[in-house]
Amino acid sequence: MAVVISGTGLYTPTQSISNDELVHCFNQYVEKFNLTHSQEIEEGKIVALSPSDSSFIEKASGIKSRYVMEKESILNVDIMSPRYTERDNDQLSMQAEIGVAAAKEAMLAANKTPADIDLIIVACAYTQRSYPAMAIEIQNALGCGGWGFDMLVACSAATFGIINAANAIRSGTAKTVLVINPEILSPQINYRDRDSHFIFGDVATASIIEDESTANA
Ligand SMILES: CC(C)(COP(=O)(O)OP(=O)(O)OC[C@H]1O[C@@H](n2cnc3c(N)ncnc32)[C@H](O)[C@@H]1OP(=O)(O)O)[C@@H](O)C(=O)NCCC(=O)NCCS
């Protein structure tokens, strides 16, 4: 049996932050911190913070800009973290929403309807809602049947999700699997940490995994 990826989907937020924008805010923070603690720095009780640098970030990581769901608060030196409007439990969560957007694109690419999907695996670094599962929330939003579950595997989430989808098909427990990787990582970044403030952004990807014989894309 040959298991294939028959369609893929991608959702990127409308907002993004360039290295220059990120560094500008970080350096404002550094200036403010060093000024506030100038006495302790002079007395050797605190080490002064060093500024960040756009070209260093690109050289060290290759990153020129990152997509985020909410930019304004991240670039506000008094906040430096994203802020979202809270949603009721009966509303679709932000993470499910971006997962659904990527999933629809993947289903379209693979020429699949919700009725074709019999397993949804949401594989990502963390889930916004634990119960019953992001996969179930997305299953309901798309109108899919079958079963679904979440897997938390940090940076390897997408590959582990796809492997589990392929294994489910090979073992006969599913025919057509939708694997979704909705990552909203900007809330987990410490934008005041020079070594890592440039890493990660927000995105969702999706893939349809099925047996080659049923793939008609
Ligand atoms: C930033 C990074 C490359 C620094 O490497 P390191 O091994 O910790 O080494 P150092 O702390 O000695 O930093 C190396 C140099 O980079 C400089 N540097 C680090 N962060 C910087 C920044 N944001 N802007 C400018 N220079 C920076 C240091 O000042 C140092 O300069 P020097 O050699 O002139 O003293 C490293 O911490 C990194 O890769 N961070 C991201 C890791 C991460 O979050 N990965 C995700 C895994 S899932």
The ligand as a MOL file (V3000), in Angstrom:
LIG
                    3D

  0  0  0     0  0            999 V3000
M  V30 BEGIN CTAB
M  V30 COUNTS 48 50 0 0 0
M  V30 BEGIN ATOM
M  V30 1 C 20.8910 33.7510 19.5110 0
M  V30 2 C 21.8580 32.5690 19.5940 0
M  V30 3 C 22.3290 32.1820 18.2010 0
M  V30 4 C 23.0470 32.9180 20.4930 0
M  V30 5 O 23.9770 31.8160 20.5290 0
M  V30 6 P 24.7680 31.3560 21.8330 0
M  V30 7 O 25.3840 30.0400 21.5400 0
M  V30 8 O 23.8410 31.4160 23.0090 0
M  V30 9 O 25.9560 32.3150 21.9620 0
M  V30 10 P 26.1240 33.7210 22.6660 0
M  V30 11 O 25.0960 33.9940 23.7260 0
M  V30 12 O 27.5520 33.7410 23.0520 0
M  V30 13 O 25.8440 34.6780 21.4640 0
M  V30 14 C 26.6820 34.6760 20.3430 0
M  V30 15 C 26.8340 36.1080 19.8770 0
M  V30 16 O 25.5690 36.5230 19.3850 0
M  V30 17 C 25.2120 37.7720 19.9920 0
M  V30 18 N 23.7530 37.8810 20.0590 0
M  V30 19 C 22.8750 37.0510 20.6420 0
M  V30 20 N 21.6240 37.4790 20.4560 0
M  V30 21 C 21.7160 38.6230 19.7150 0
M  V30 22 C 20.7520 39.5370 19.1880 0
M  V30 23 N 19.4410 39.3520 19.3610 0
M  V30 24 N 21.2120 40.6010 18.4780 0
M  V30 25 C 22.5430 40.7900 18.2750 0
M  V30 26 N 23.4810 39.9590 18.7390 0
M  V30 27 C 23.0820 38.8830 19.4540 0
M  V30 28 C 25.8910 37.7210 21.3460 0
M  V30 29 O 26.0520 39.0250 21.8690 0
M  V30 30 C 27.2180 37.0880 20.9770 0
M  V30 31 O 28.0580 38.0730 20.4080 0
M  V30 32 P 29.6610 38.0620 20.6150 0
M  V30 33 O 30.1230 36.7820 19.9770 0
M  V30 34 O 30.1200 39.2880 19.9260 0
M  V30 35 O 29.8390 38.0680 22.1110 0
M  V30 36 C 21.1550 31.3360 20.2510 0
M  V30 37 O 20.8180 31.6320 21.5740 0
M  V30 38 C 19.9310 30.9200 19.4980 0
M  V30 39 O 20.0170 30.2300 18.4930 0
M  V30 40 N 18.7400 31.2790 20.0360 0
M  V30 41 C 17.4800 30.8280 19.5400 0
M  V30 42 C 17.2450 29.4140 20.0140 0
M  V30 43 C 15.8370 28.9850 19.8980 0
M  V30 44 O 14.9680 29.5870 20.4860 0
M  V30 45 N 15.6210 27.9280 19.1150 0
M  V30 46 C 14.3460 27.3380 18.9430 0
M  V30 47 C 14.4670 25.8460 19.0680 0
M  V30 48 S 12.9030 25.0460 18.8540 0
M  V30 END ATOM
M  V30 BEGIN BOND
M  V30 1 1 1 2
M  V30 2 1 2 3
M  V30 3 1 2 4
M  V30 4 1 2 36
M  V30 5 1 4 5
M  V30 6 1 5 6
M  V30 7 2 6 7
M  V30 8 1 6 8
M  V30 9 1 6 9
M  V30 10 1 9 10
M  V30 11 2 10 11
M  V30 12 1 10 12
M  V30 13 1 10 13
M  V30 14 1 13 14
M  V30 15 1 14 15
M  V30 16 1 15 16
M  V30 17 1 15 30
M  V30 18 1 16 17
M  V30 19 1 17 18
M  V30 20 1 17 28
M  V30 21 1 18 19
M  V30 22 1 18 27
M  V30 23 2 19 20
M  V30 24 1 20 21
M  V30 25 1 21 22
M  V30 26 2 21 27
M  V30 27 1 22 23
M  V30 28 2 22 24
M  V30 29 1 24 25
M  V30 30 2 25 26
M  V30 31 1 26 27
M  V30 32 1 28 29
M  V30 33 1 28 30
M  V30 34 1 30 31
M  V30 35 1 31 32
M  V30 36 2 32 33
M  V30 37 1 32 34
M  V30 38 1 32 35
M  V30 39 1 36 37
M  V30 40 1 36 38
M  V30 41 2 38 39
M  V30 42 1 38 40
M  V30 43 1 40 41
M  V30 44 1 41 42
M  V30 45 1 42 43
M  V30 46 2 43 44
M  V30 47 1 43 45
M  V30 48 1 45 46
M  V30 49 1 46 47
M  V30 50 1 47 48
M  V30 END BOND
M  V30 END CTAB
M  END
